[in-house]
Amino acid sequence: MSGIDKPQLDGNLLNMLGGIIGVIQIVGTAVAVGASIYLGIRYVMASVEEKADIKKKLIPFVIGVVIFYGATGIIQLIGNIAKMF
């Protein structure tokens, strides 16, 4: 089996993907912070009924943020593992 080589990923490709993931994380973080500020200001200025609606919108927002950071974290982990081999 000496004729079969182990597949290798180009270092430039991994560096480019790492940069792309970094930009995606920065943009995602900016959007999450902006949305948090917006929801916080709306919550402070809202009436009692509007506060209940904002709280309902907050649950999917938090779930989305967790999924976003989880997905980008897993992609970074895979990239780091690929760099080791």
N, C-alpha and C positions, 0 to 999 in steps of 0.2 A: 504494500500500500504506500510505497514511497513516491509513487507517481501522482498522488492526490495531495494538493496543497490546501492548507487551511485558508479560508477567505480572509482577506485583509481589507480594512476600510482605510481609505485615504485620509491622512491627517488633515489636509486642507478642508475636506468635506466635513469632518467632525468639528473643526474650528468654526466653519461657516454656520453649521447647524447650531452650535453653541451660541454664536452671536445672534442668530435669529430668535432662538428661545429667550435670550436675554432681553431683546427688544420687545418681544411679546409680553414678557413678565413686567417690564417697565410700563408699557401701555395699559396692561390689565390692572396693575396696581394704581395707576393714575385714575382710571375709570372707577375702580372700587372706592378709592378715597373720595373722588368727586361725588359719587352716588351716596356715600355715607354722609358727607357734609350736607348734601341736598336733603336727604331724608331727615337728618338731625334738625336742620333749620325748619323744615316743614312740621316736624313733630313738636318743636318748641312753640311754634306760632299757631298750632292747630287747636280746634275745639275738641271737646271730649269725643264726639262721634268720629271726627277726622283722625284722632289719635288711634282709635281702634282700627281704622282702615290702614293707617300707616304701619301699625304693628303686624297686620296681615301681610302686607307687602314686604316686610322685613325678613320673614322666614324664607321665602324663595331666594331673596337676595343673599342671605348668609349661606344657604346651600349652594348657590351658584359660585360664590367666592371660594368656598371649600373645594368644590369640584375643580375650579380653575387652578388653584394652587396645587391641588393634588395631582392633576394631570401634568402640569408643567414640571412638578417635582419628579414624577415618575419618568418623564422624558429625559430630564437631566441625569437621573440615576442611570438610565439605560445608556446614555451617551458617555458617562464616566466609566461605566463597566466596559463599554466597547473600546475606550481609549487604553484600558489596561491590557487588552489582548492585542 
